Amino acid sequence: MKVGPEIATAPCHSGRKSQVSDGLERAFLGEMLKVAGPRPLEGVFGGGIGEEQFASLLCEVNAEALALRMDLRLAGGQRCGR
């Protein structure tokens, strides 16, 4: 019986990250942005109470955008084709 290489190798997901690793990266980047992200303006040009209320939403949106554009490889392992 001859075993071909397609049977002996692990399946490749062709660069597609799992939903778990995507969520982990978004959460990680969100926490990093809370600490190191841009601070709201104060004084005349500040957003006031509205800016304070929407700061967490903006942080989450920025974290999601960053997670879509880069791969932190928090899930571990090798990606196929890299």
C-alpha positions in Angstrom: 0.0 0.0 0.0 1.4 3.3 -1.0 0.6 6.4 1.1 0.6 9.7 -0.7 1.9 13.0 0.8 -1.6 14.4 1.0 -2.5 11.8 3.6 0.7 12.2 5.7 0.5 16.0 6.1 -1.8 18.0 8.4 -4.6 19.9 6.7 -3.9 23.5 5.8 -6.4 26.3 6.4 -4.7 28.5 3.7 -4.1 31.5 6.0 -7.6 31.5 7.5 -7.4 32.3 11.2 -9.9 30.7 13.6 -12.6 32.7 15.3 -11.0 32.1 18.7 -7.7 33.5 17.7 -9.4 36.5 16.1 -11.3 37.2 19.3 -8.2 36.8 21.3 -6.3 39.3 19.1 -9.1 41.8 19.3 -9.3 41.6 23.1 -5.5 41.9 23.4 -5.3 44.9 21.1 -8.3 46.5 22.9 -6.6 46.2 26.2 -3.3 47.6 24.8 -5.1 50.5 23.2 -6.8 51.3 26.5 -3.4 51.7 28.1 -1.2 53.1 25.3 -3.8 54.5 22.9 -4.5 58.2 22.2 -5.9 60.2 25.1 -8.9 62.5 24.7 -8.3 66.2 24.3 -9.0 68.5 27.2 -10.1 72.1 27.2 -11.9 74.0 24.5 -11.2 71.4 21.7 -12.1 68.4 23.8 -15.1 66.3 23.2 -16.4 66.5 26.8 -18.8 63.9 28.2 -19.6 62.6 24.7 -16.0 61.8 24.0 -15.7 60.0 27.3 -18.8 57.9 26.7 -17.7 56.8 23.3 -14.0 56.2 24.1 -14.5 52.5 24.8 -16.5 52.0 21.6 -13.8 53.7 19.6 -11.1 51.6 21.3 -13.0 48.4 20.3 -13.4 49.5 16.7 -9.7 50.4 16.5 -8.7 47.1 18.0 -10.9 45.2 15.5 -9.4 47.2 12.5 -5.9 46.5 13.7 -6.7 42.8 14.2 -8.0 42.5 10.7 -4.9 44.1 9.2 -2.2 42.2 11.1 -1.7 38.7 12.6 -0.1 38.6 16.0 0.1 34.8 15.9 -1.4 34.4 19.3 -3.0 31.1 18.3 0.5 29.6 17.9 1.8 27.2 15.3 2.8 27.9 11.7 0.6 29.5 9.1 0.5 27.7 5.7 2.5 29.3 2.9 4.6 31.6 5.1 
